[in-house]
Amino acid sequence: MLLRFKIKNFLSFYKETVFDMFPNIKREKLSHHVYTEMEVPLLKQVVIYGANGSGKSNFIKAINFLRNFVMYENFLNDIDLDDYIFQLTKEKSQNIFFEIEFLYKDKYYIYNVDINKKEICEKLSISGLNKTQDTLIFERKGTNIIAPSIQNETSVKQLLSLNPNSSLLPLNLKFPVLASNNAKHICEWFSKKTEIISINSTIPSLIKLMSQKPQMLSFTNKIFESIGIGIKTVEISDTPFEKWITKTKNTTDLQRIIDKSSIPNRNISQIQNNRNILNITIQKGIKTVQELLFNQYGQSGYFKKMKITAQSDGTVRLLTLIPALYNAIYQNKTIFIDEIDNSIHPNLMFNLLKFYANSESNGQLIFTTHTTKFLNQQELVRPDEVWFVEKVEGNSQMYSLNDFKLHNTLNIENGYLDGRYGGIPLIGEIEAEV
């Protein structure tokens, strides 16, 4: 689980800003939104507001950037670092800084990294939670490293000399140079316990995912049955390839699928208009085409099995979010979602978020939005679950609604729209040209 995240000199975040998941223990409303069984109480969700261009998406991008750096050794080699450094100042710093604190396998870790083109500096410790001294796992500056569990210092220097732009973490997975398993935990947390969904995210393997996890498909049907959009259930059809191919009319797609499906034991997914149209797999030695079918209501109680191509963008977006909600509730994942309500009606999204907030979850949900309806402290969010992003002279700043003195009966939505907490656009008069 995420405790806190620091950003400095990344995209619109010039000065250091700190985001955290710590609850205000004095607030008693919606107490089930707080995990209290760990040593440090943590929130199960946070909603982030801000004007267009304030930096909300850049916060999600910062998490994604750090995740990629930790997981992939060639990440920095494949990008132009200048594109991610704050630009709106004459005195440009070339250093991007991140620090993240998280809970994994009953240990609290702190990882920070200072990235520039000349040298990488990074440090990983087990946090003492300000009660005891932090325990160092490793500290690296360029090719120099300090680590109590180092196995061969010469080998580490050679490894970092060959890969100066890489974090030590992915290198250590391939060539273990640290005896301690603690260094692997940050890679595992990012790869197994975090998920990032952007506005245009798709799940190319959605059908395969639902097929391999019947519980997730059941969870999907539970949601569709309760939200009233005319879909009774969703199912996966399995059709032998030879039978399916005789009914396919699009010859261009057909030839491409035939060419790919000639490779033995290969799973093939077809994507069209951000939709996972089909999946070709091998079942009991038989090449099989899998498709999502929606049992949809029509006139006078009639319903028909409809393909995903017939579904709205909102339904497809919902299909992207449902696995994430499932993973937050049942898989102990920390989920980051940019513009969670994109293409989805506010009332529908409100009920989905309420379903998550009231669930017996063990993960976290962190999302950006413009929908003020979610600012309901009686039903959906505590004040400490609301954060704002505001841009001043090009610099994005993050702060919590918890910083303000609020009565528990206050209408937060009206206060936000009135500009009481910031994080809203300043709009002047727009006059038509004559």
C-alpha positions as CSV (number, residue, x, y, z in Angstrom):
1,M,0.0,0.0,0.0
2,L,1.1,3.5,-0.7
3,L,2.0,5.8,2.2
4,R,3.3,8.9,0.5
5,F,4.9,10.1,-2.8
6,K,7.2,13.1,-3.4
7,I,7.8,14.8,-6.8
8,K,10.2,17.5,-7.7
9,N,11.2,19.0,-11.1
10,F,9.0,16.6,-13.1
11,L,6.8,18.0,-15.8
12,S,4.7,20.7,-14.1
13,F,5.9,19.8,-10.6
14,Y,8.8,22.2,-10.1
15,K,9.0,22.7,-6.4
16,E,8.8,19.6,-4.2
17,T,5.2,18.5,-3.6
18,V,4.1,15.7,-1.2
19,F,1.1,13.5,-1.6
20,D,0.1,11.0,1.1
21,M,-2.6,8.5,2.1
22,F,-2.6,9.3,5.8
23,P,-6.1,9.8,7.4
24,N,-7.0,12.4,10.0
25,I,-7.7,10.1,12.9
26,K,-9.9,12.8,14.5
27,R,-12.5,12.4,11.8
28,E,-15.0,9.7,12.7
29,K,-17.3,10.0,9.6
30,L,-16.9,7.0,7.2
31,S,-14.5,5.3,9.4
32,H,-14.7,2.1,7.3
33,H,-12.7,4.1,4.7
34,V,-9.6,3.7,6.9
35,Y,-7.4,0.7,7.2
36,T,-6.5,0.5,10.9
37,E,-5.1,-3.0,11.2
38,M,-1.5,-2.0,10.2
39,E,1.0,-0.1,12.3
40,V,0.2,3.0,10.2
41,P,-3.5,3.8,9.4
42,L,-4.0,4.4,5.7
43,L,-6.9,5.6,3.5
44,K,-8.5,3.2,1.0
45,Q,-9.2,5.9,-1.6
46,V,-8.3,9.5,-2.6
47,V,-10.0,11.7,-5.2
48,I,-7.9,14.4,-6.8
49,Y,-9.4,17.6,-8.2
50,G,-8.0,20.5,-10.2
51,A,-8.5,22.7,-13.2
52,N,-7.6,21.6,-16.7
53,G,-3.9,21.8,-17.1
54,S,-3.3,22.0,-13.4
55,G,-1.2,18.9,-13.2
56,K,-3.6,16.1,-12.3
57,S,-2.5,13.9,-15.2
58,N,1.2,14.7,-14.5
59,F,0.8,13.3,-11.0
60,I,-0.3,10.0,-12.6
61,K,2.5,10.3,-15.2
62,A,5.0,10.7,-12.3
63,I,3.9,7.5,-10.7
64,N,4.1,5.7,-14.1
65,F,7.6,7.2,-14.8
66,L,9.0,5.9,-11.5
67,R,7.3,2.5,-12.1
68,N,8.9,2.2,-15.5
69,F,12.3,3.3,-14.1
70,V,12.2,0.7,-11.4
71,M,11.0,-2.1,-13.6
72,Y,12.9,-1.6,-16.9
73,E,16.6,-1.3,-17.2
74,N,16.5,0.5,-20.6
75,F,13.7,2.9,-19.8
76,L,15.8,6.0,-19.7
77,N,17.6,5.0,-22.9
78,D,14.3,4.9,-24.7
79,I,13.1,8.4,-23.8
80,D,14.4,12.0,-24.0
81,L,14.8,13.0,-20.4
82,D,14.5,16.7,-21.3
83,D,10.8,16.1,-22.2
84,Y,10.1,15.4,-18.5
85,I,12.1,18.1,-16.8
86,F,10.3,21.3,-15.7
87,Q,10.8,23.9,-18.5
88,L,9.1,27.2,-17.2
89,T,12.1,28.7,-15.5
90,K,15.4,30.4,-16.7
91,E,17.4,28.5,-14.1
92,K,16.7,24.9,-15.2
93,S,17.6,22.1,-12.9
94,Q,18.5,18.9,-14.7
95,N,17.5,16.6,-11.8
96,I,14.2,14.8,-11.4
97,F,13.5,13.7,-7.9
98,F,11.1,11.1,-6.6
99,E,10.6,9.5,-3.2
100,I,8.0,6.9,-2.4
101,E,7.1,5.1,0.8
102,F,5.0,1.9,0.7
103,L,4.0,-1.1,2.6
104,Y,4.7,-4.6,1.2
105,K,5.1,-8.0,2.9
106,D,4.6,-6.4,6.3
107,K,7.6,-4.0,5.8
108,Y,7.6,-0.3,5.2
109,Y,10.0,0.8,2.5
110,I,11.4,4.2,1.4
111,Y,12.9,4.5,-2.0
112,N,14.2,7.8,-3.5
113,V,16.0,8.5,-6.7
114,D,17.6,11.6,-8.2
115,I,17.8,11.3,-12.0
116,N,19.9,13.3,-14.5
117,K,21.8,12.7,-17.6
118,K,25.2,12.5,-15.8
119,E,24.5,10.4,-12.8
120,I,21.8,8.3,-11.1
121,C,21.6,8.5,-7.3
122,E,19.2,6.2,-5.5
123,K,18.5,4.9,-2.0
124,L,16.3,2.1,-0.6
125,S,15.7,1.6,3.1
126,I,13.3,-0.1,5.5
127,S,11.4,2.7,7.2
128,G,11.6,3.1,11.0
129,L,8.4,5.1,10.7
130,N,10.0,8.0,12.6
131,K,10.1,5.7,15.6
132,T,13.5,4.0,15.0
133,Q,16.3,4.6,12.6
134,D,15.7,3.6,9.0
135,T,17.6,0.4,7.9
136,L,19.7,0.9,4.7
137,I,19.3,-1.7,2.0
138,F,21.5,0.1,-0.5
139,E,22.6,3.6,-1.5
140,R,24.0,4.3,-4.9
141,K,25.7,7.3,-6.5
142,G,26.7,6.7,-10.1
143,T,28.7,3.5,-10.0
144,N,29.5,3.7,-6.3
145,I,27.3,1.7,-3.9
146,I,27.0,1.2,-0.2
147,A,25.0,-1.9,0.8
148,P,25.2,-4.1,3.9
149,S,24.2,-7.1,1.8
150,I,26.4,-6.5,-1.2
151,Q,28.0,-9.8,-2.5
152,N,30.7,-8.4,-4.8
153,E,31.4,-4.7,-5.0
154,T,33.5,-5.0,-8.1
155,S,30.7,-6.8,-9.9
156,V,28.2,-4.1,-9.0
157,K,30.5,-1.4,-10.3
158,Q,31.0,-3.3,-13.6
159,L,27.2,-3.8,-13.9
160,L,26.4,-0.2,-13.3
161,S,29.2,1.0,-15.6
162,L,27.6,-1.1,-18.4
163,N,24.2,0.3,-17.6
164,P,24.7,3.8,-16.1
165,N,21.2,5.0,-16.9
166,S,19.5,2.0,-15.2
167,S,18.3,1.7,-11.7
168,L,20.1,-1.0,-9.7
169,L,16.8,-2.6,-9.0
170,P,16.0,-4.2,-12.4
171,L,19.7,-5.1,-12.9
172,N,19.7,-6.9,-9.5
173,L,16.8,-9.0,-10.7
174,K,18.8,-10.3,-13.7
175,F,22.2,-10.4,-12.0
176,P,21.7,-10.7,-8.2
177,V,24.4,-8.6,-6.5
178,L,22.6,-8.0,-3.3
179,A,22.1,-10.9,-0.9
180,S,19.0,-9.4,0.7
181,N,15.6,-10.0,-0.9
182,N,14.4,-6.6,0.2
183,A,15.7,-5.0,-2.9
184,K,13.4,-7.2,-5.0
185,H,10.4,-6.1,-3.0
186,I,10.1,-2.6,-4.6
187,C,10.1,-4.3,-8.1
188,E,7.5,-6.7,-7.0
189,W,5.3,-4.0,-5.4
190,F,5.3,-2.0,-8.6
191,S,4.8,-4.9,-11.0
192,K,2.3,-7.0,-8.9
193,K,0.7,-4.5,-6.6
194,T,0.2,-1.3,-8.6
195,E,-1.8,-0.6,-11.7
196,I,-2.1,2.6,-13.7
197,I,-5.0,3.5,-16.0
198,S,-4.7,6.5,-18.2
199,I,-7.6,8.2,-20.1
200,N,-6.9,6.1,-23.2
201,S,-6.0,2.8,-21.5
202,T,-7.2,-0.4,-23.0
203,I,-6.9,-4.0,-21.9
204,P,-5.7,-5.9,-25.0
205,S,-6.0,-9.2,-23.2
206,L,-9.4,-8.5,-21.6
207,I,-11.0,-11.6,-22.9
208,K,-8.1,-13.8,-21.9
209,L,-8.1,-12.2,-18.4
210,M,-11.8,-12.8,-17.9
211,S,-11.5,-16.3,-19.2
212,Q,-8.7,-17.2,-16.9
213,K,-10.3,-15.5,-13.9
214,P,-14.0,-16.6,-13.6
215,Q,-14.2,-14.7,-10.3
216,M,-13.5,-11.5,-12.2
217,L,-16.2,-12.3,-14.8
218,S,-18.6,-13.0,-11.9
219,F,-17.6,-9.6,-10.4
220,T,-18.3,-7.9,-13.7
221,N,-21.7,-9.4,-13.9
222,K,-22.5,-8.4,-10.4
223,I,-21.7,-4.8,-11.3
224,F,-23.6,-4.9,-14.7
225,E,-26.7,-6.4,-13.0
226,S,-26.8,-3.6,-10.5
227,I,-26.1,-0.5,-12.6
228,G,-29.1,-0.6,-14.9
229,I,-27.7,0.1,-18.4
230,G,-29.7,-2.7,-20.2
231,I,-27.0,-5.4,-19.9
232,K,-28.1,-8.5,-18.0
233,T,-24.9,-10.4,-18.1
234,V,-21.6,-10.7,-19.9
235,E,-20.2,-14.1,-21.1
236,I,-17.4,-15.5,-23.1
237,S,-18.2,-17.6,-26.1
238,D,-15.8,-20.4,-27.2
239,T,-16.0,-21.3,-30.9
240,P,-13.7,-23.7,-32.8
241,F,-11.5,-21.7,-35.1
242,E,-12.5,-23.6,-38.3
243,K,-16.2,-23.0,-37.5
244,W,-15.7,-19.4,-36.7
245,I,-13.7,-18.6,-39.7
246,T,-16.5,-19.6,-42.1
247,K,-18.7,-16.8,-40.7
248,T,-16.1,-14.0,-40.8
249,K,-16.8,-11.4,-43.5
250,N,-13.9,-9.0,-43.1
251,T,-11.4,-10.6,-45.4
252,T,-8.5,-8.2,-44.5
253,D,-8.8,-8.9,-40.8
254,L,-9.4,-12.6,-41.6
255,Q,-6.1,-13.0,-43.5
256,R,-4.2,-11.2,-40.8
257,I,-5.7,-13.5,-38.2
258,I,-5.1,-16.6,-40.3
259,D,-1.4,-15.6,-40.7
260,K,-0.9,-15.0,-36.9
261,S,-2.9,-18.1,-35.9
262,S,-0.6,-20.3,-37.9
263,I,1.9,-20.0,-35.1
264,P,1.4,-23.0,-32.7
265,N,0.2,-22.3,-29.1
266,R,0.1,-18.6,-29.6
267,N,-2.5,-16.4,-27.9
268,I,-3.7,-13.8,-30.4
269,S,-5.9,-10.8,-29.4
270,Q,-7.6,-8.5,-31.9
271,I,-8.1,-4.8,-31.0
272,Q,-10.4,-2.5,-32.9
273,N,-11.5,0.9,-31.7
274,N,-10.0,0.3,-28.3
275,R,-12.0,-2.9,-27.9
276,N,-10.7,-6.4,-27.4
277,I,-12.7,-8.0,-30.2
278,L,-11.5,-11.5,-29.9
279,N,-8.9,-13.9,-28.5
280,I,-7.6,-17.0,-30.2
281,T,-6.2,-19.6,-27.9
282,I,-5.7,-23.4,-27.7
283,Q,-8.2,-25.3,-25.6
284,K,-7.6,-29.1,-25.2
285,G,-5.5,-29.1,-28.4
286,I,-8.2,-27.2,-30.4
287,K,-7.7,-23.7,-31.8
288,T,-10.5,-21.7,-30.3
289,V,-11.9,-18.2,-30.8
290,Q,-13.1,-16.4,-27.7
291,E,-15.4,-13.4,-27.8
292,L,-17.2,-11.3,-25.2
293,L,-21.0,-11.4,-25.6
294,F,-23.4,-9.0,-23.8
295,N,-26.9,-10.4,-23.0
296,Q,-28.8,-7.2,-23.7
297,Y,-32.4,-6.3,-23.0
298,G,-34.6,-5.1,-25.9
299,Q,-38.3,-4.7,-26.5
300,S,-40.9,-6.4,-24.3
301,G,-38.4,-8.4,-22.3
302,Y,-36.6,-9.6,-25.4
303,F,-32.8,-9.9,-25.1
304,K,-30.0,-10.7,-27.5
305,K,-26.4,-11.6,-27.3
306,M,-24.5,-8.5,-28.6
307,K,-20.8,-8.3,-29.4
308,I,-18.5,-5.7,-27.9
309,T,-18.4,-3.8,-31.2
310,A,-22.1,-2.8,-30.5
311,Q,-21.3,-1.4,-27.1
312,S,-20.9,2.3,-26.3
313,D,-17.6,4.0,-25.4
314,G,-18.8,4.3,-21.8
315,T,-19.5,0.6,-21.5
316,V,-16.0,-0.1,-22.9
317,R,-14.4,2.3,-20.5
318,L,-16.4,0.6,-17.7
319,L,-14.9,-2.7,-18.8
320,T,-11.4,-1.2,-18.4
321,L,-12.2,0.0,-14.8
322,I,-13.9,-3.2,-13.5
323,P,-10.8,-5.3,-13.4
324,A,-9.0,-2.5,-11.6
325,L,-11.8,-2.3,-9.0
326,Y,-11.6,-6.0,-8.6
327,N,-7.9,-5.9,-8.1
328,A,-8.2,-3.1,-5.5
329,I,-10.9,-5.0,-3.6
330,Y,-9.5,-8.6,-3.8
331,Q,-5.8,-8.4,-4.9
332,N,-4.5,-5.8,-2.5
333,K,-3.5,-3.5,-5.4
334,T,-3.0,0.2,-5.4
335,I,-4.8,1.5,-8.4
336,F,-4.1,4.9,-10.1
337,I,-6.8,6.1,-12.6
338,D,-6.7,9.3,-14.6
339,E,-10.2,10.9,-15.1
340,I,-12.0,7.9,-13.8
341,D,-15.4,9.3,-15.0
342,N,-14.3,9.6,-18.6
343,S,-17.3,8.6,-20.8
344,I,-19.2,7.4,-17.8
345,H,-22.3,9.1,-16.3
346,P,-21.6,10.8,-12.9
347,N,-24.5,8.9,-11.2
348,L,-23.2,5.6,-12.5
349,M,-19.6,6.4,-11.4
350,F,-20.9,7.6,-8.0
351,N,-22.6,4.3,-7.3
352,L,-19.5,2.4,-8.5
353,L,-17.3,4.3,-6.2
354,K,-19.7,3.9,-3.3
355,F,-19.7,0.2,-4.0
356,Y,-15.9,0.2,-3.7
357,A,-15.8,2.4,-0.7
358,N,-18.3,0.1,1.2
359,S,-16.6,-3.1,0.1
360,E,-14.4,-5.2,2.3
361,S,-11.4,-4.3,0.2
362,N,-7.7,-4.6,1.0
363,G,-6.3,-2.2,-1.7
364,Q,-6.3,1.5,-2.6
365,L,-7.9,3.6,-5.3
366,I,-6.4,6.9,-6.3
367,F,-8.1,8.8,-9.1
368,T,-8.5,12.2,-10.7
369,T,-11.8,13.7,-11.8
370,H,-13.8,16.9,-12.6
371,T,-17.1,15.5,-11.3
372,T,-18.0,17.5,-8.2
373,K,-20.8,15.1,-7.3
374,F,-18.2,12.9,-5.7
375,L,-17.6,15.5,-3.0
376,N,-20.2,14.1,-0.8
377,Q,-18.8,13.7,2.7
378,Q,-22.0,12.1,3.9
379,E,-21.9,9.2,1.5
380,L,-18.7,8.9,-0.5
381,V,-15.6,10.8,0.7
382,R,-14.0,12.0,3.9
383,P,-12.3,15.4,3.7
384,D,-8.9,13.7,4.1
385,E,-9.7,11.7,1.0
386,V,-9.9,14.8,-1.2
387,W,-6.8,16.4,-2.7
388,F,-6.4,19.4,-5.0
389,V,-3.8,20.3,-7.6
390,E,-3.4,24.0,-8.4
391,K,-0.9,25.6,-10.8
392,V,0.9,28.8,-9.8
393,E,3.4,30.4,-12.3
394,G,3.6,27.1,-14.1
395,N,4.3,25.1,-10.9
396,S,1.8,22.4,-9.8
397,Q,1.1,22.2,-6.1
398,M,-0.8,19.5,-4.3
399,Y,-2.7,19.9,-1.0
400,S,-5.4,18.1,1.0
401,L,-8.9,19.3,1.8
402,N,-8.0,18.2,5.3
403,D,-5.8,21.3,5.6
404,F,-9.0,23.3,5.9
405,K,-11.3,23.6,8.9
406,L,-14.5,21.9,8.0
407,H,-17.7,21.0,9.8
408,N,-18.9,17.5,9.1
409,T,-22.2,18.8,7.8
410,L,-20.7,21.3,5.3
411,N,-21.6,20.9,1.6
412,I,-18.1,20.5,0.2
413,E,-19.3,20.5,-3.4
414,N,-20.7,24.0,-3.1
415,G,-17.6,25.2,-1.3
416,Y,-15.4,23.9,-4.0
417,L,-17.4,25.3,-6.9
418,D,-17.4,28.7,-5.1
419,G,-13.6,28.6,-5.1
420,R,-13.2,28.2,-1.3
421,Y,-10.5,25.5,-1.6
422,G,-8.8,26.5,-4.9
423,G,-8.2,23.9,-7.6
424,I,-10.7,25.4,-10.0
425,P,-10.3,27.3,-13.3
426,L,-10.4,31.1,-13.3
427,I,-12.6,32.0,-16.3
428,G,-13.0,35.5,-17.6
429,E,-15.7,36.8,-19.9
430,I,-15.7,35.4,-23.4
431,E,-16.8,37.9,-26.0
432,A,-17.6,37.0,-29.6
433,E,-15.5,38.8,-32.3
434,V,-17.4,41.3,-34.3
